[in-house]
Amino acid sequence: MNIIVDDLSGPEVAALLEEHLRGMAADTPPESVHALDLERLKRPEITFWSAWEGRELLGCGALKDLGGGHGELKSMRTAAAHLRKGVAARILAHIAAEARRRGFERLSLETGSPDSFIPARKLYEKFGFDYCGPFADYKEDPYSVYMTMTL
């Protein structure tokens, strides 16, 4: 697996991000979807990575610099054909290592509360994330779960 910083210009990445947004909308009301679209992922405080095997896109993830040594994990998604193959774990390990390299002290995330998000929450728990309250600009939301870990 080759994980690269991605400029978000490829059609494969655009399609995976569209799948990600559709997936969020399937289980979550619009006002509770916090996934970023393609344009918002291009902001300077966000670094986006894609994972490839040859020319096949396996998944993606991003790191948002919240300032003050705090980073946020964003846009974690595994392509449907590669679920349960360890793709998300490899991307998450890569992003956490990069956050440490950048001197971040904390890495946080927002994910969904519906049952369809259980596999994601279990992965984050395995990596050492603990449940917490809202951070940054988030508010309490019955469709959101907040997690954080010290780096």
N, C-alpha and C positions, 0 to 999 in steps of 0.2 A: 504494500500500500504506500502510495506517495501522497503526502499531505503538503499542499502548497498554498502560499498566500495567493488569493484569487482576486482579480480585478472586476469580477461580476459581469464580464462581457460575453461569456459563452452561453449558447442556447441551452446546454444541458443544465447549467446552474440555474438559469432563469426558470426552466421547467421544474426543477426540484424545489425551488422556492415557491412557485405557484402551488405545487402539491402540498408543501408545508402550510401555506396559508389556507388552502381548502381544508386540510386536516384540522387545523385550529378552529375554523368556522363550523365544522361538522358537529363539534361537541361543546362549543362555547358561544354565548351570545356576542354580537359584534363589539359591544362596549367593554367586553372582558378579554378580547384578543389583543395580546401585546406583541405578537410576532411582527417583525419589521419587513416591509416590502423591499424590493430591489433597490430603489432609490435611497431609502433611509439607511440601508446597509452600506452605502457609499460615503457616509459622513466620515470626516477625518478622525474622529475619536473611536472608530470601529475598524478592526482588522478582521477580515473574513478569510477562512480557509476552506478549501475543497479537498476531498480525498479521492484518489484515482487508482485504478488498477488498469494500466494501459490507457486506453481511451474511454474506459467506462467509469462514470461518476458513481462513487459509492456513498458519499454523504458530505455533510458540511457542518460548519459551526463558526461562531464569531466571538470576539472579545471586545467589549465596549469599556473604554476607560471612563470611569465615573469621577475620577479625580481623588486626591487624598489617599492614594494607595489602594483604591477599591476598584475592582473590575467586575463586569457583569457578563456572564455567559449568555449568548444570544444565538438564535437560529440553528440550534442543533437539530439535524435531520439526517436520517439514513434513508437511502433510496429503497423503495419497497422490495426490490429484488434481492437486497442484501441485509434485510432485517435478521437479527439474532446471529450475526456472524462476527461480532466484535468490532464493527466499524465505529459505532458511537463511542465505545470505550477508548479506542485508539485516538479519535479526534479529541475527546475530552482530556485525555492524558497530555496530548500535544498542547492544547490551549492552557491547561493548568501549568505546564512547564514553562510556557511562554510568559504567562502572568508572573510566575516566580522570577524568571529572568529579567523582566521589566521592573522588578522590585515591588510588585503589588503585595499587600499584606492580607488582603481578603478577596475572595471570589464569591459572588452571589448569583442567584438566578431566580427567575419566576417561571413556573410551569403550571400545568393545569391540575385541577382537583378531580375531574371525572375519572372513572376507572380506566379509561383508555390511556391515561398518563401513568398508570402504575409501573409499567416497565421503565419508563424514564426516571421516575422517582426512586425506584430500586437501584438503578445505575448510579444516580447521584449519591444515594446513601452509601453505596459500596465505595465510592471515591472519598467519603469523609464529609460530605455535606450534611449539615444539621438543619432542622426546620427553624425558621425565624419569622419575625414579622416583616411587614413591607419595608422596603429600603428605597433609596433614591426618591423618585416621584410616584412610586406605586402607592395605592391605597388598599385597605382591606377589601377583599372581593371573594365571594363564595366560590368562584370559579378558578381562583388562583391559589397556589401554594408557593411559599417563599423559602429558599434554602440558602445557606451560606457556609463557607469554610475558611478557616485561617490558613494562610499559606506559609 
